[in-house]
Amino acid sequence: MTDKTIAHCQWCGREMEVSARGRRRKFCSQACRQRSYEKRAGVAKGASIPIAARLDSSPGKAACTGKGSVEQRIGDGLFEVRCLAEDLNQALADDMGADVLGQIAAELIVKTSEVERLLP
């Protein structure tokens, strides 16, 4: 009989091995656990849009709706870049696979390019 079973991360859906004994892990990494917390915290405070959904805003959307100044969008974009860098750092610490690291790096490059376009 094996001591390990397969479960899925509640945030990203990635497969992970969990021990048959003790409390089962819900998340594959600290980064996924943090993103889940941020989403729950945003909803719990009565925000009409969860934090995770607000982070998924592109400069084009904000320009079309007329919401937010350029400085605000740059600040938001820099926050997203920092979060992606932290995710990449945590993924490296967790010895994630090259495919995961590549996805995070690609997202980081795209987000950095979006922020650069906002700069005067």
MARSE-130423 format. One record per residue: z, y, x of N, C-alpha, C in turn; residue in one letter; residue number from 1. Coordinates in pm, whole numbers, always signed. Each point is the difference from the previous one (the first is absolute). Example, Ala and Ser with C-alpha at 12.3 -4.5 7.8 and 13.67 -1.06 7.14 Angstrom:
n_up->+780, n_north->-569, n_east->+1319, ca_up->+0, ca_north->+119, ca_east->-89, c_up->+0, c_north->+120, c_east->+90, res->a, n->1;
n_up->-72, n_north->+105, n_east->-35, ca_up->+6, ca_north->+119, ca_east->+82, c_up->+73, c_north->+109, c_east->-77, res->s, n->2;
% end
This chain:
n_up->+0, n_north->-118, n_east->+83, ca_up->+0, ca_north->+118, ca_east->-83, c_up->+0, c_north->+124, c_east->+88, res->m, n->1;
n_up->-74, n_north->+101, n_east->-36, ca_up->-15, ca_north->+120, ca_east->+82, c_up->+103, c_north->+106, c_east->-39, res->t, n->2;
n_up->+36, n_north->+82, n_east->+99, ca_up->+96, ca_north->+108, ca_east->-25, c_up->-69, c_north->+129, c_east->-41, res->d, n->3;
n_up->-131, n_north->+6, n_east->+7, ca_up->-73, ca_north->+123, ca_east->-29, c_up->-85, c_north->-16, c_east->-125, res->k, n->4;
n_up->-10, n_north->+107, n_east->-78, ca_up->-90, ca_north->+4, ca_east->-114, c_up->-83, c_north->+127, c_east->+10, res->t, n->5;
n_up->-106, n_north->+7, n_east->-76, ca_up->-90, ca_north->+114, ca_east->+2, c_up->+35, c_north->+92, c_east->-117, res->i, n->6;
n_up->+9, n_north->+129, n_east->+29, ca_up->+22, ca_north->+102, ca_east->-103, c_up->-97, c_north->+114, c_east->+27, res->a, n->7;
n_up->-4, n_north->+96, n_east->-89, ca_up->-89, ca_north->+115, ca_east->+16, c_up->+82, c_north->+128, c_east->+1, res->h, n->8;
n_up->-40, n_north->+93, n_east->+86, ca_up->+65, ca_north->+131, ca_east->+10, c_up->-17, c_north->+73, c_east->-134, res->c, n->9;
n_up->+107, n_north->+60, n_east->-50, ca_up->-6, ca_north->+70, ca_east->-128, c_up->-80, c_north->+129, c_east->+9, res->q, n->10;
n_up->-19, n_north->+54, n_east->+121, ca_up->-73, ca_north->+126, ca_east->+13, c_up->-149, c_north->-24, c_east->+28, res->w, n->11;
n_up->-30, n_north->-77, n_east->+105, ca_up->-141, ca_north->-14, ca_east->+40, c_up->-62, c_north->-133, c_east->-40, res->c, n->12;
n_up->+82, n_north->-98, n_east->-41, ca_up->-52, ca_north->-128, ca_east->-43, c_up->-29, c_north->-99, c_east->+111, res->g, n->13;
n_up->+29, n_north->+38, n_east->+123, ca_up->-25, ca_north->-88, ca_east->+115, c_up->+89, c_north->-123, c_east->-8, res->r, n->14;
n_up->-56, n_north->-116, n_east->+40, ca_up->+80, ca_north->-122, ca_east->+3, c_up->+100, c_north->+7, c_east->+114, res->e, n->15;
n_up->+118, n_north->-57, n_east->-22, ca_up->+102, ca_north->-5, ca_east->+104, c_up->+82, c_north->-126, c_east->-19, res->m, n->16;
n_up->+52, n_north->-52, n_east->+109, ca_up->+86, ca_north->-117, ca_east->-7, c_up->+142, c_north->+46, c_east->-24, res->e, n->17;
n_up->+68, n_north->-65, n_east->-91, ca_up->+140, ca_north->+31, ca_east->-26, c_up->+80, c_north->-129, c_east->+11, res->v, n->18;
n_up->+122, n_north->+16, n_east->+40, ca_up->+88, ca_north->-115, ca_east->+16, c_up->+39, c_north->-54, c_east->-137, res->s, n->19;
n_up->+17, n_north->-130, n_east->-8, ca_up->+41, ca_north->-62, ca_east->-126, c_up->+147, c_north->+29, c_east->-28, res->a, n->20;
n_up->+75, n_north->+38, n_east->+103, ca_up->+142, ca_north->+31, ca_east->-17, c_up->+21, c_north->+152, c_east->+2, res->r, n->21;
n_up->+102, n_north->+43, n_east->-68, ca_up->+35, ca_north->+142, ca_east->+2, c_up->-87, c_north->+84, c_east->-91, res->g, n->22;
n_up->+18, n_north->+130, n_east->+11, ca_up->-73, ca_north->+94, ca_east->-84, c_up->-146, c_north->+7, c_east->+44, res->r, n->23;
n_up->-90, n_north->-4, n_east->-96, ca_up->-142, ca_north->+7, ca_east->+31, c_up->-39, c_north->+143, c_east->+34, res->r, n->24;
n_up->-88, n_north->+15, n_east->+97, ca_up->-52, ca_north->+131, ca_east->+36, c_up->-97, c_north->+48, c_east->-107, res->r, n->25;
n_up->+3, n_north->+127, n_east->-32, ca_up->-92, ca_north->+56, ca_east->-98, c_up->-119, c_north->+67, c_east->+67, res->k, n->26;
n_up->+19, n_north->+46, n_east->+124, ca_up->-102, ca_north->+77, ca_east->+68, c_up->-30, c_north->-61, c_east->+136, res->f, n->27;
n_up->-125, n_north->+14, n_east->+45, ca_up->-40, ca_north->-59, ca_east->+127, c_up->+43, c_north->+86, c_east->+119, res->c, n->28;
n_up->+25, n_north->+128, n_east->-23, ca_up->+37, ca_north->+89, ca_east->+110, c_up->+86, c_north->+115, c_east->-51, res->s, n->29;
n_up->+58, n_north->+71, n_east->+94, ca_up->+80, ca_north->+117, ca_east->-34, c_up->-88, c_north->+108, c_east->-63, res->q, n->30;
n_up->-124, n_north->+11, n_east->+45, ca_up->-92, ca_north->+100, ca_east->-54, c_up->-26, c_north->-24, c_east->-149, res->a, n->31;
n_up->-22, n_north->-125, n_east->-38, ca_up->-22, ca_north->-32, ca_east->-142, c_up->+126, c_north->+26, c_east->-82, res->c, n->32;
n_up->+114, n_north->-32, n_east->+56, ca_up->+127, ca_north->+25, ca_east->-69, c_up->+19, c_north->+150, c_east->-23, res->r, n->33;
n_up->-35, n_north->+82, n_east->+101, ca_up->+15, ca_north->+145, ca_east->-12, c_up->-95, c_north->+57, c_east->-104, res->q, n->34;
n_up->-126, n_north->-44, n_east->-3, ca_up->-96, ca_north->+50, ca_east->-98, c_up->+46, c_north->-35, c_east->-142, res->r, n->35;
n_up->+57, n_north->-118, n_east->-18, ca_up->+50, ca_north->-39, ca_east->-131, c_up->+116, c_north->+90, c_east->-42, res->s, n->36;
n_up->+89, n_north->+29, n_east->+95, ca_up->+113, ca_north->+88, ca_east->-29, c_up->-51, c_north->+139, c_east->-40, res->y, n->37;
n_up->-97, n_north->+53, n_east->+76, ca_up->-52, ca_north->+133, ca_east->-30, c_up->-60, c_north->+5, c_east->-140, res->e, n->38;
n_up->-69, n_north->-104, n_east->-39, ca_up->-58, ca_north->-4, ca_east->-134, c_up->+110, c_north->-2, c_east->-106, res->k, n->39;
n_up->+100, n_north->-87, n_east->+20, ca_up->+110, ca_north->-8, ca_east->-97, c_up->+78, c_north->+131, c_east->-5, res->r, n->40;
n_up->+25, n_north->+62, n_east->+113, ca_up->+79, ca_north->+124, ca_east->+5, c_up->-73, c_north->+112, c_east->-73, res->a, n->41;
n_up->-132, n_north->+5, n_east->+14, ca_up->-78, ca_north->+104, ca_east->-68, c_up->+4, c_north->-17, c_east->-150, res->g, n->42;
n_up->-8, n_north->-122, n_east->-47, ca_up->+3, ca_north->-27, ca_east->-144, c_up->+141, c_north->+22, c_east->-54, res->v, n->43;
n_up->+102, n_north->-38, n_east->+75, ca_up->+138, ca_north->+12, ca_east->-46, c_up->+41, c_north->+145, c_east->-17, res->a, n->44;
n_up->-55, n_north->+90, n_east->+81, ca_up->+37, ca_north->+140, ca_east->-10, c_up->-72, c_north->+72, c_east->-113, res->k, n->45;
n_up->-77, n_north->-75, n_east->-77, ca_up->-67, ca_north->+60, ca_east->-114, c_up->-134, c_north->+62, c_east->+34, res->g, n->46;
n_up->-54, n_north->-29, n_east->+115, ca_up->-130, ca_north->+54, ca_east->+37, c_up->-105, c_north->-60, c_east->-93, res->a, n->47;
n_up->-91, n_north->+83, n_east->-45, ca_up->-103, ca_north->-52, ca_east->-89, c_up->-99, c_north->-89, c_east->+75, res->s, n->48;
n_up->-14, n_north->+24, n_east->+130, ca_up->-89, ca_north->-81, ca_east->+83, c_up->+83, c_north->-57, c_east->+114, res->i, n->49;
n_up->-1, n_north->-131, n_east->+22, ca_up->+77, ca_north->-58, ca_east->+110, c_up->-45, c_north->+55, c_east->+135, res->p, n->50;
n_up->+90, n_north->+0, n_east->+97, ca_up->-30, ca_north->+51, ca_east->+133, c_up->-121, c_north->-70, c_east->+58, res->i, n->51;
n_up->-9, n_north->-131, n_east->-13, ca_up->-111, ca_north->-75, ca_east->+57, c_up->-134, c_north->+49, c_east->-56, res->a, n->52;
n_up->-4, n_north->+34, n_east->-128, ca_up->-123, ca_north->+50, ca_east->-59, c_up->-32, c_north->+140, c_east->+50, res->a, n->53;
n_up->+104, n_north->+82, n_east->+21, ca_up->-23, ca_north->+134, ca_east->+51, c_up->-49, c_north->-2, c_east->+143, res->r, n->54;
n_up->+41, n_north->-100, n_east->+78, ca_up->-46, ca_north->-11, ca_east->+138, c_up->-146, c_north->-36, c_east->+8, res->l, n->55;
n_up->-54, n_north->-57, n_east->-107, ca_up->-139, ca_north->-42, ca_east->-1, c_up->-89, c_north->+111, c_east->-54, res->d, n->56;
n_up->+22, n_north->+122, n_east->+44, ca_up->-82, ca_north->+111, ca_east->-45, c_up->-91, c_north->+44, c_east->+114, res->s, n->57;
n_up->-125, n_north->+22, n_east->-33, ca_up->-94, ca_north->+45, ca_east->+102, c_up->-19, c_north->+150, c_east->-12, res->s, n->58;
n_up->-43, n_north->+68, n_east->+108, ca_up->-21, ca_north->+144, ca_east->-6, c_up->-102, c_north->+38, c_east->-106, res->p, n->59;
n_up->-98, n_north->-86, n_east->-27, ca_up->-100, ca_north->+29, ca_east->-101, c_up->+60, c_north->+11, c_east->-138, res->g, n->60;
n_up->+95, n_north->-87, n_east->-32, ca_up->+65, ca_north->+3, ca_east->-132, c_up->+77, c_north->+130, c_east->-18, res->k, n->61;
n_up->+75, n_north->+40, n_east->+102, ca_up->+81, ca_north->+121, ca_east->-10, c_up->-89, c_north->+123, c_east->-13, res->a, n->62;
n_up->-115, n_north->+2, n_east->+69, ca_up->-90, ca_north->+114, ca_east->-7, c_up->-61, c_north->+11, c_east->-139, res->a, n->63;
n_up->-29, n_north->-112, n_east->-63, ca_up->-60, ca_north->+0, ca_east->-133, c_up->+98, c_north->+48, c_east->-105, res->c, n->64;
n_up->+125, n_north->-38, n_east->+13, ca_up->+98, ca_north->+36, ca_east->-101, c_up->+59, c_north->+137, c_east->+24, res->t, n->65;
n_up->-19, n_north->+55, n_east->+121, ca_up->+54, ca_north->+131, ca_east->+32, c_up->+148, c_north->-2, c_east->+29, res->g, n->66;
n_up->+61, n_north->-118, n_east->+10, ca_up->+143, ca_north->-11, ca_east->+24, c_up->+29, c_north->+2, c_east->+149, res->k, n->67;
n_up->+101, n_north->+73, n_east->+41, ca_up->+46, ca_north->-2, ca_east->+138, c_up->-84, c_north->+87, c_east->+91, res->g, n->68;
n_up->+70, n_north->+64, n_east->+92, ca_up->-68, ca_north->+81, ca_east->+99, c_up->-50, c_north->-88, c_east->+113, res->s, n->69;
n_up->-81, n_north->+56, n_east->+85, ca_up->-52, ca_north->-74, ca_east->+116, c_up->+117, c_north->-42, c_east->+88, res->v, n->70;
n_up->+97, n_north->+90, n_east->+18, ca_up->+116, ca_north->-33, ca_east->+83, c_up->+77, c_north->-119, c_east->-58, res->e, n->71;
n_up->+15, n_north->-3, n_east->-130, ca_up->+70, ca_north->-111, ca_east->-65, c_up->-76, c_north->-130, c_east->+20, res->q, n->72;
n_up->-132, n_north->+4, n_east->-16, ca_up->-80, ca_north->-121, ca_east->+19, c_up->+3, c_north->-47, c_east->+145, res->r, n->73;
n_up->+2, n_north->+95, n_east->+95, ca_up->+11, ca_north->-39, ca_east->+141, c_up->+135, c_north->-65, c_east->+25, res->i, n->74;
n_up->+106, n_north->+59, n_east->-54, ca_up->+134, ca_north->-58, ca_east->+16, c_up->+9, c_north->-139, c_east->-60, res->g, n->75;
n_up->-58, n_north->-16, n_east->-119, ca_up->+0, ca_north->-132, ca_east->-64, c_up->-79, c_north->-101, c_east->+83, res->d, n->76;
n_up->-114, n_north->+45, n_east->+51, ca_up->-82, ca_north->-88, ca_east->+82, c_up->+70, c_north->-41, c_east->+128, res->g, n->77;
n_up->+71, n_north->+94, n_east->+63, ca_up->+74, ca_north->-33, ca_east->+121, c_up->+112, c_north->-98, c_east->-30, res->l, n->78;
n_up->+63, n_north->+13, n_east->-115, ca_up->+104, ca_north->-95, ca_east->-40, c_up->-60, c_north->-140, c_east->-15, res->f, n->79;
n_up->-118, n_north->-7, n_east->-62, ca_up->-66, ca_north->-130, ca_east->-16, c_up->-36, c_north->-60, c_east->+135, res->e, n->80;
n_up->-48, n_north->+85, n_east->+93, ca_up->-34, ca_north->-48, ca_east->+134, c_up->+125, c_north->-55, c_east->+69, res->v, n->81;
n_up->+112, n_north->+72, n_east->-13, ca_up->+125, ca_north->-46, ca_east->+61, c_up->+43, c_north->-133, c_east->-60, res->r, n->82;
n_up->-11, n_north->-14, n_east->-132, ca_up->+37, ca_north->-126, ca_east->-65, c_up->-88, c_north->-115, c_east->+49, res->c, n->83;
n_up->-129, n_north->+25, n_east->+13, ca_up->-89, ca_north->-104, ca_east->+50, c_up->+33, c_north->-37, c_east->+144, res->l, n->84;
n_up->+35, n_north->+101, n_east->+82, ca_up->+39, ca_north->-28, ca_east->+138, c_up->+127, c_north->-84, c_east->+4, res->a, n->85;
n_up->+95, n_north->+31, n_east->-88, ca_up->+123, ca_north->-80, ca_east->-8, c_up->-31, c_north->-142, c_east->-46, res->e, n->86;
n_up->-91, n_north->-14, n_east->-96, ca_up->-41, ca_north->-133, ca_east->-46, c_up->-62, c_north->-80, c_east->+114, res->d, n->87;
n_up->-85, n_north->+67, n_east->+79, ca_up->-64, ca_north->-66, ca_east->+113, c_up->+103, c_north->-43, c_east->+102, res->l, n->88;
n_up->+95, n_north->+88, n_east->+30, ca_up->+107, ca_north->-32, ca_east->+94, c_up->+82, c_north->-119, c_east->-49, res->n, n->89;
n_up->+34, n_north->-2, n_east->-128, ca_up->+78, ca_north->-110, ca_east->-56, c_up->-80, c_north->-130, c_east->+0, res->q, n->90;
n_up->-129, n_north->+10, n_east->-30, ca_up->-85, ca_north->-119, ca_east->+2, c_up->-8, c_north->-59, c_east->+140, res->a, n->91;
n_up->-6, n_north->+87, n_east->+101, ca_up->+1, ca_north->-48, ca_east->+138, c_up->+132, c_north->-68, c_east->+32, res->l, n->92;
n_up->+111, n_north->+60, n_east->-44, ca_up->+132, ca_north->-59, ca_east->+24, c_up->+16, c_north->-134, c_east->-71, res->a, n->93;
n_up->-63, n_north->-14, n_east->-117, ca_up->+8, ca_north->-124, ca_east->-77, c_up->-103, c_north->-104, c_east->+44, res->d, n->94;
n_up->-75, n_north->+30, n_east->+105, ca_up->-103, ca_north->-91, ca_east->+52, c_up->-101, c_north->-39, c_east->-108, res->d, n->95;
n_up->-45, n_north->+99, n_east->-77, ca_up->-102, ca_north->-25, ca_east->-102, c_up->-132, c_north->-37, c_east->+66, res->m, n->96;
n_up->-88, n_north->-59, n_east->-76, ca_up->-129, ca_north->-42, ca_east->+52, c_up->-93, c_north->+117, c_east->+28, res->g, n->97;
n_up->-104, n_north->-28, n_east->+74, ca_up->-96, ca_north->+103, ca_east->+38, c_up->-69, c_north->+59, c_east->-123, res->a, n->98;
n_up->-20, n_north->-79, n_east->-106, ca_up->-65, ca_north->+51, ca_east->-120, c_up->+85, c_north->+106, c_east->-68, res->d, n->99;
n_up->+130, n_north->-21, n_east->-7, ca_up->+92, ca_north->+97, ca_east->-61, c_up->+4, c_north->+127, c_east->+85, res->v, n->100;
n_up->+13, n_north->-18, n_east->+131, ca_up->+3, ca_north->+116, ca_east->+89, c_up->-130, c_north->+79, c_east->-9, res->l, n->101;
n_up->-112, n_north->-71, n_east->-11, ca_up->-129, ca_north->+67, ca_east->-14, c_up->-11, c_north->+79, c_east->-129, res->g, n->102;
n_up->+52, n_north->-55, n_east->-110, ca_up->-3, ca_north->+72, ca_east->-128, c_up->+82, c_north->+128, c_east->+7, res->q, n->103;
n_up->+119, n_north->-10, n_east->+56, ca_up->+87, ca_north->+118, ca_east->+9, c_up->-64, c_north->+104, c_east->+91, res->i, n->104;
n_up->-56, n_north->-44, n_east->+113, ca_up->-66, ca_north->+93, ca_east->+93, c_up->-119, c_north->+68, c_east->-67, res->a, n->105;
n_up->-77, n_north->-75, n_east->-78, ca_up->-115, ca_north->+58, ca_east->-70, c_up->+46, c_north->+105, c_east->-102, res->a, n->106;
n_up->+106, n_north->-29, n_east->-74, ca_up->+55, ca_north->+97, ca_east->-96, c_up->+48, c_north->+124, c_east->+73, res->e, n->107;
n_up->+62, n_north->-19, n_east->+115, ca_up->+51, ca_north->+112, ca_east->+80, c_up->-114, c_north->+89, c_east->+46, res->l, n->108;
n_up->-110, n_north->-59, n_east->+42, ca_up->-116, ca_north->+77, ca_east->+45, c_up->-60, c_north->+79, c_east->-116, res->i, n->109;
n_up->-14, n_north->-63, n_east->-116, ca_up->-56, ca_north->+68, ca_east->-118, c_up->+89, c_north->+117, c_east->-41, res->v, n->110;
n_up->+131, n_north->-23, n_east->-8, ca_up->+92, ca_north->+105, ca_east->-43, c_up->+2, c_north->+115, c_east->+99, res->k, n->111;
n_up->-4, n_north->-31, n_east->+130, ca_up->-2, ca_north->+105, ca_east->+102, c_up->-126, c_north->+84, c_east->-13, res->t, n->112;
n_up->-113, n_north->-63, n_east->-27, ca_up->-126, ca_north->+72, ca_east->-19, c_up->+8, c_north->+92, c_east->-121, res->s, n->113;
n_up->+63, n_north->-47, n_east->-108, ca_up->+15, ca_north->+84, ca_east->-120, c_up->+83, c_north->+123, c_east->+30, res->e, n->114;
n_up->+108, n_north->-17, n_east->+76, ca_up->+86, ca_north->+114, ca_east->+34, c_up->-75, c_north->+96, c_east->+92, res->v, n->115;
n_up->-77, n_north->-52, n_east->+95, ca_up->-77, ca_north->+86, ca_east->+91, c_up->-97, c_north->+87, c_east->-77, res->e, n->116;
n_up->-60, n_north->-53, n_east->-106, ca_up->-94, ca_north->+78, ca_east->-80, c_up->+67, c_north->+118, c_east->-69, res->r, n->117;
n_up->+129, n_north->-9, n_east->-23, ca_up->+73, ca_north->+108, ca_east->-67, c_up->+36, c_north->+114, c_east->+95, res->l, n->118;
n_up->+2, n_north->-30, n_east->+130, ca_up->+40, ca_north->+102, ca_east->+97, c_up->-106, c_north->+109, c_east->+10, res->l, n->119;
n_up->+45, n_north->+127, n_east->+16, ca_up->-97, ca_north->+111, ca_east->+9, c_up->-78, c_north->-2, c_east->+130, res->p, n->120;
% end
